[in-house]
Amino acid sequence: MTDLILHHYDASPFTQRVLRMLGIKGLEWRSVTTPMMPPKDDLLALTGGYRGTPVLQVGADVYIDSQRIARELETRYPQPSLFPDGNAGITYAAVKWADAFFRAGLHLAIGATSTMWPAEFRRDRQGLFPDIDFDGVDLAHARSQMLAHAGFIEQQLADGRAFLSGAAPGLIDVHAWTVPWFTRASVPGVNELFAPFTRMRAWEERVATLGEGTRLECTAAEALAVARSSRPAPCACVDDDANDLSFGKRVEVAPDDTRRGAVSGRLVALDWNEIGVAREHARCGEVVVHFPRLGYRVTPLD
Ligand SMILES: N[C@@H](CCC(=O)N[C@@H](CS)C(=O)NCC(=O)O)C(=O)O
C-alpha cells in the first residue's frame, strides 16, 4: 500500500498542480477528500490549524503547500524528474510567477462570477482573500494581466516544443497549466480571450493527459490512524540567529498571502526553504508539519 496520502478537493487549482505531479511520476496515492470550507475538523487535527488544500501526509509527516509537496515528491521519487531540463532552482522560484498568473485568474473569476456563488461560500472566500475587493474588481486590468501571462506561455512554445522546458513535462508546466484549466471552465469570455494562443491550447491538452497517477480512496479516520501509528521522520535544523529561530523554539507559521490558517509548535526542521514544527493532537499523535520558507511567515512565540 502506498505511503502517500493527499488531503484535497479536486476543484482546487493547487490540488490540480499536485495531481499533475503525481501523473508525471506515475505514482499511486491515497485520496482523502476535504470540504471546500470550514468546518474541516479532520484536516485541522492533522495540520494544527492550516485549512488549505492540498496537504500531503506520509506517515506522521505532513507537507503543506504544493511547492513543498513538489520538493518532497522529487526527493522521494527522483525519476521521472519534475525538472527534465535540470533547472530546478529557477523552476521552484517560478512558483511566484505562477501565483501571479493565478491571482489574475482569481480576480477575473471573482469579478465575473462571484455574485452568483452561494452567499456562505462567497463570505468565506472574502475572509480568505482580505486584500481583494470582491465588489470592485478591475476586470479590464485582470483580463490584460491574463493575456500577458498566457502570451508568455505561447511565446515559450513558439519553437514547436511540446512542453515549456522542452520535450518532457515538468513542474513549470504544472505551475502554469492550472490557470487556463480553471478559468476556461468557470469564467465567461476566457476562451475568447485566449483564442489567439493556439499553441497554448494544444499544450493544455498535452498537460491534461499526464493524468494523476493511480488514486485509491481513503477516509480521514484511516489517514489519522496512519499518523497515530507512525513516527515523524528524522529532520535537520539549522539555527537562524538573524530571525531568532533555533531547534526546540516555539513558533507560529502562517501563509503570508491568504488566511489559510496558522500552525504553532516546536521548531524541529529549518533551512533556507524548510520550516518543520512538531505538534500533537489526540487524533493523530505527534506529527511534524512541514512548510516551505517561501511564502510563509515564522513568528517566535517564546
Ligand atoms: N500556496 C498554496 C495555495 C493553496 C491554496 O490557496 N488553496 C486554496 C484552494 S485553491 C485553499 O486552500 N482555499 C481554502 C480552503 O480550501 O479552505 C499551495 O500552493 O498549496
The ligand as an ORCA input file, in Angstrom:
! r2SCAN-3c Opt
* xyz 0 1
  N       0.335     28.262     -1.963
  C      -0.643     27.250     -1.677
  C      -2.019     27.769     -2.057
  C      -3.118     26.789     -1.708
  C      -4.493     27.433     -1.814
  O      -4.636     28.673     -1.804
  N      -5.509     26.601     -1.925
  C      -6.861     27.106     -1.865
  C      -7.759     26.308     -2.771
  S      -7.382     26.600     -4.477
  C      -7.361     26.957     -0.454
  O      -6.691     26.361      0.349
  N      -8.522     27.529     -0.148
  C      -9.064     27.497      1.188
  C      -9.681     26.221      1.575
  O      -9.769     25.307      0.766
  O     -10.080     26.108      2.724
  C      -0.299     25.973     -2.434
  O       0.427     26.069     -3.440
  O      -0.677     24.882     -1.999
*
